[in-house]
Amino acid sequence: MARVVVLFSLVALAAAAYLGVSKIRWGADGSPAQTTTTVGVVGGDTVLLRVMQGEETRVAVLIAPKAEPTLLMGLPGDVLIRASRGFDPLRVFLDASEDEEAAFEEAAGGIEALLGARPLAGAQVLWSDLLEAASTVGAGATAPENLGADDANDARAVVNVLKALVGAFGTDAGDAALAEVPMKGGQDAARAALRALGKGAAVSGTIPGRLVEGLGFAYFEPDVAALRAMLGGKAPESAVSVEVQNGSGVVGAAQKISEAISPLGYTILPPKNAEGFPDVETTQLFAALDVLAEADRLRGLIGRGTVVQQETLPAGRVIIVVGKDLDVDALPVPGG
């Protein structure tokens, strides 16, 4: 079988303390092309916590309490990284059975190339054990019982559970949960890194990006621009842009929704009329693959609508098309 070889280039900009990171794009003829951008370097001791479902790494979490900014970042198991042997999803390196130490070093090098922080130690935890620990501090009730349906959503769930645990440190229940959750490998380093975060990390969330699929391959491609925004201290939500379109014909409907969601930290694009204006009956939220969860969050806020995956949208984009079924006067008041 012919193997598609994807080329990346890494450009070091030492004077500006940045790493050049290549981002895969596809040309009009279907062949791989590439563009190069930069991501701010972070430094400091880091730990990679592998969250396992059975024998497979579903999510890896980078814990960097001494980085600038401090990080608690979830990496989907299928995020594409570059190591000395080439490009592969992260879990392919981490789950290599022939030499675990060498596999970790390969993965650590790929993570360093992407984020600028190299994990110095690695630990493993079962998702079921992490959920049980979270339940002792009243968290994890809405998290999925099993991982594996969607790597990006899995990463969000794992980070949310860890954030709840980190937030509980300093309490008897939180300290006990951290001490008792079973881990393997560099468990002392992982616990120390989590404790060192204090009540939280300056940047926490999942690495932004999108799923790329083709004949015989699939991987998660990081969104370098959104990642740079996160590392620059912006909230993950600010990397999500929302455009509200009025399809209902109600005067000011799109503007009112834009104002209602603006306190959430999203980048709000200018409102406009929808293509079907003014005859759109039902509200829909069209979302790029990487922000389906954010679209569902917005749907819950406005109280109406169906989330529709739209592959033609750029990464991080959500379009809300307001239908006649949405009562804009019942929306929450900004700041209220």
N, C-alpha and C positions, 0 to 999 in steps of 0.2 A: 504494500500500500504506500502510495506516495505520501510523504510527510511534509506538511506545510512548515516552513522554517520562518519564524518571525524575528526580525532584526531590531534590536534596541541599541541605542548609544547612550553612554553616561558621560556627561561633561562636568568636570570639576571646576567650580569657580571659587577658588580658595580665598581670594581677597575679599569677596562678598559673603563668604561663609555659606555658600549655597551648593547644592548638588544638582546637576542636570539630570533630569529623568525623562526618558523617551516614552511617548504615549502612542500606542498602536492606533493607526487609522487605516481604512481600506480605500484603495483607489477605485476609480470608476470601472476598471476592468476586473475588480475582485482581488487584485494582488495587494499585498501589504505595503503600505507606505508608512511614513513616520514623521512626527513633529517633535521638537524638543522644547521643554519648558523647564522651570526651576521650582524646587520646593525648598522652603527654609529648613536648614539643618537644625536638628535637635541633638542634644548630647546628654551624657550622664548614664549612670548604671541603669540597666533595664532587665526585665525578666519577661519571658514569653510563657504564658500559661495556656496550655493546650486543653481545650474542653472536648472531651471524648464522648462519642456515642458508640458503645461497644469498643471495638479496636480501631475505630477511625476518628481522626481529628475532624470535627465539624467546624469549629471556630478556634482561632488563636487570639489571645488578648495580650497586647503589648502594655506592660505596666512600667512606666518610666517616672518614678517619683523625683528624680534629680535632673530631669530634662528641663529645657526651657522652650516652650512651656511644659509643665508636667502633663503626662499623658496616661489615659486609660482608653486604649483604642482597640476595637474589635476588628479582626481581619477574617473575612469569610475563608473557609477552607480552600475554595477554588480561586483565590486571588492569585493573579499571575505574578511570579517573581523570577528574577534572573540570578542564577548561581553559576558556578564554574562549569557545570556540565550542560548548561543551556537554560531554556525557559520551561517552566512547568507550574501547575497550580501548587500553592504552598503545601497542601496536605500530601502531595506526592513526595516531597522532600521529607516532611516530618514523619510520615508513616513508613519510611523505608526500613525494612527489618534487618538488612544485612549488617548495618553498623549504625546504631542509634546516635552515637556521638558525632560521627562524620555527617550524618543526615542533619543533625541540629546545626552544625557549623555551616553547612550549605544553606540552610534556611535562614540562619542568622545573617549571613552575608547578603542574601537577597533582600531581607527586611531593611538592613542598613542602607543598601543602595536606593531603596524606595523612600525611606523615612528619615535617614540620617542617624538613627539610633540602633545600635547593635545589641541584641540580647546577649547578656553574659551568662545567663542561666536559664534553664527550661524546666517546667514542672507540668504535671498532668493531673487532671481532675475529671471525674465522671460527671456528666450533666445531671444525672439523678442525685448525686451527692451534693452538688452545688445547689440544686433546688431545695433539698432537704435542709441545708444550712440556712438558706434564705427564709424558709418558712419559720425558723425559730425567731426571726426578727420581724415577722409579719410581712414578708415580701415574697414575690414569686408566684402569687396566686393566679395572675393572668398569663404567666409564661407557659409556653407549650411543654407538654409532658415529655415529648421526644423531639429531637432535632433531626433535620434531614430533608424537610420539604422544600426549603428555600434558604440558601446559604446567607444571603444578605439579611433576611429577617431573623435567621438564627443568630447572627452576630449582634443584631439589635437587642434580642431577648437576653443574650448572655451578658452584654454590657449593662443593661438595666438591672439585672440581678446583682451583678458585682457592685454597681453603684449603690444599691440599697444596702449591701453588706458593708461597704466602705463607710457609708453614712452612719452606720450603727456602731462603728468602732468607738471605744471609749465608754460604752455601756457594758454591763455584765453579759447581756445576751449576745451583743455583737462580738465581744472578745472571745466568748466561749464558742460561737459559731465559727470564727476564724481558726481557733486552735483545734477544733474537733473535725473540721471537714477533711476527709481523707484525700491526700495528694501523694503523687509519686515523683521521683526525680529530685529536682531542686526545690523541695517543699519549703525549707527554711527560708530560702531566698525569696520565694513567692510570697510567703506570709509577711516577711519583713518589708517587701516592696509595697504590699497592700497597706500595711500599717503606716508606712512612711507617707502615703498619700494624705494622711490626716482625714479630714472630712470629705475629701474629694479631689479631683484633678482639674487643672485649668482647662484642659481639653479632654472631653470624654464623649464617646460616640463610636460610630462605625466608620471605617474608611469609605468615602463616597466613591461611587463608580457604577458600572453597569455590566450586565451579563452579555458576553459575546459568544455566539454559537455559530458553528459552521459544520461542514461535512467532516465528521470524525474528530471534532474538537469542541471544547466549551471551556470558558474561563471567565473570571471576574476582572474587568479592566478598571483600575483605579482612575478616578477623575482628578487629574493633577491640579487643575485650577481650583476645584472645590477643596481639595486636600490642602493646598497652599493657604486658602482662606481660613481653614480650621487651625492650621499651625500658626497662623498670624494672630490668633486670639479671638477670631470671630466665632459666634455660636454656629453649630452645624446647620441650624435652620437657615442662617443667612446665605448658605450655599444653595438654597432652594428658592427658585423664582416662581411667583404665582401671578398669573394673569386672569383677571375676572372678566367674562364677557356676558353682556346682557342679551338674553334671548327672549325674555318675557315681555318686554315692552314697557315695564314699569319704570317710570322716570327715576334715574339715580340708583337703580338696583345694583349695578356693578360697583359703583362708587361706595355704596353703603357696605357691601361685603368686603371690599378692599380695606375700608377703615376698620371693620370689625376684626379682621385677621392681622392687621398690621402690628399689634402689640406682641405677636408671637415671635417676631424676629425674622420673618421671611423677607426676601427681597420682593417688593410689590411692584409689578409692572403697571403701566398706565391702563386703566380699564377701557373697554371698547364694546361695540355691539357685535353679537355673534352672527354667524353666517345666516342662521335661520330667523333672525330678529324680524318681527316681534312675535313669532308663532311657535317658539320652542315650548313644549308642554312640560317636559320633565328635566330636572337638573342632573347634569353629569359632570364628573371630574376626570379629565383626561390627564394621565400621568406617565412620565418616563419610567422605565423599569426600575430605576434605582430609588424612586421616591413614591412608590405605591403605598408604603406605610404612612408617609406624610400626607398623601392624598386622603387616606382613610381617616387620619386625624382631623383633617379639615372638614371632611364629610360629617364627622361626629359633631364638630363645632357648629356648622350651619344647620344641621338637623335634617338635611335632605340630600338626595343624590345617589348616584351609582358611580363607583370608581371603575374607569376603563383604562386598561394599559394601552399606551399609544407609542409604538416603537419609533415613529418618525420624529418624536419630540427630542430636543437636546437633553442631555443629562441634567437632572435637577429641576426640570420644568413641570409645573402643574397648571392646567387651564381649567377654570371653573366656568361652565356654561350654565347660567341661571335660567331655570325654567319657570313656568307659571305656577308650579307646585310649591315654590319657595316663598314664604312670607318674609320679606326682607325687614319689615317693621318689627318682627319678633326676634331679630338677631341681638346678641349681647352688645351692650354699649361699650366702646373702647375705654379701658381704664375703670369700668364700673364693677 
